[in-house]
Amino acid sequence: RQVFEAPQGEIEATIAAVWSELLGVETISRNDSFFALGGHSLLAVRMIARLSEQGMAVDIRGLFTQPVLKDLA
């Protein structure tokens, strides 16, 4: 985990909430990486589906190339 910095804006906050639920991590920093927090490809697919349900378009390639919350947002 990196130095904590709270998610900024609605998009980062939404992604952080989904990560928190899927990964079982209470506090998500905008500097955290999905994979460093325990994420893997199956959880990535679930995360993308949940974000899609909330009107956000994220593809699996984007997550693998930009796994840090602030970069993905």
C-alpha positions as CSV (number, residue, x, y, z in Angstrom):
1,R,0.0,0.0,0.0
2,Q,1.1,3.5,-0.7
3,V,0.7,6.7,1.3
4,F,-3.0,7.2,2.0
5,E,-4.8,9.9,0.1
6,A,-8.6,9.9,0.0
7,P,-10.3,9.3,-3.3
8,Q,-11.2,12.6,-5.1
9,G,-14.4,13.1,-6.9
10,E,-17.3,10.9,-7.7
11,I,-15.6,8.5,-10.1
12,E,-12.7,7.7,-7.7
13,A,-15.1,7.4,-4.8
14,T,-17.3,4.9,-6.7
15,I,-14.3,2.8,-7.8
16,A,-13.0,2.8,-4.2
17,A,-16.3,1.6,-2.9
18,V,-16.5,-1.3,-5.3
19,W,-12.9,-2.2,-4.6
20,S,-13.6,-2.1,-0.8
21,E,-16.5,-4.4,-1.2
22,L,-14.8,-6.9,-3.5
23,L,-11.4,-6.9,-1.8
24,G,-12.6,-6.7,1.8
25,V,-10.4,-3.7,2.4
26,E,-12.0,-1.0,4.5
27,T,-10.0,2.0,3.4
28,I,-8.9,2.5,-0.2
29,S,-6.4,5.2,-1.1
30,R,-6.3,6.8,-4.5
31,N,-2.7,5.6,-4.6
32,D,-3.6,1.9,-4.1
33,S,-3.2,-0.7,-6.8
34,F,-6.1,-3.2,-7.3
35,F,-3.6,-6.1,-7.6
36,A,-1.5,-5.0,-4.6
37,L,-4.6,-5.1,-2.5
38,G,-5.3,-8.7,-3.5
39,G,-7.2,-8.3,-6.7
40,H,-6.9,-10.9,-9.5
41,S,-8.4,-11.5,-12.9
42,L,-11.7,-13.0,-11.6
43,L,-12.3,-10.2,-9.2
44,A,-11.4,-7.8,-12.0
45,V,-14.2,-9.1,-14.2
46,R,-16.6,-8.7,-11.2
47,M,-15.4,-5.2,-10.6
48,I,-15.8,-4.2,-14.3
49,A,-19.4,-5.6,-14.2
50,R,-20.2,-3.7,-11.0
51,L,-18.8,-0.4,-12.4
52,S,-20.8,-1.1,-15.7
53,E,-24.0,-1.4,-13.6
54,Q,-23.2,2.1,-12.3
55,G,-22.7,3.6,-15.8
56,M,-18.9,3.4,-15.9
57,A,-17.1,1.9,-18.8
58,V,-13.8,0.2,-17.8
59,D,-12.2,-2.5,-19.8
60,I,-9.9,-5.3,-18.5
61,R,-6.9,-4.0,-20.5
62,G,-7.3,-0.6,-18.9
63,L,-7.2,-2.2,-15.4
64,F,-4.1,-4.2,-16.2
65,T,-2.2,-1.1,-17.7
66,Q,-3.4,1.3,-15.0
67,P,-4.2,-0.6,-11.8
68,V,-3.8,2.4,-9.4
69,L,-7.2,3.9,-8.5
70,K,-6.4,7.5,-9.5
71,D,-4.9,6.4,-12.9
72,L,-7.8,4.1,-13.6
73,A,-10.4,6.8,-12.8
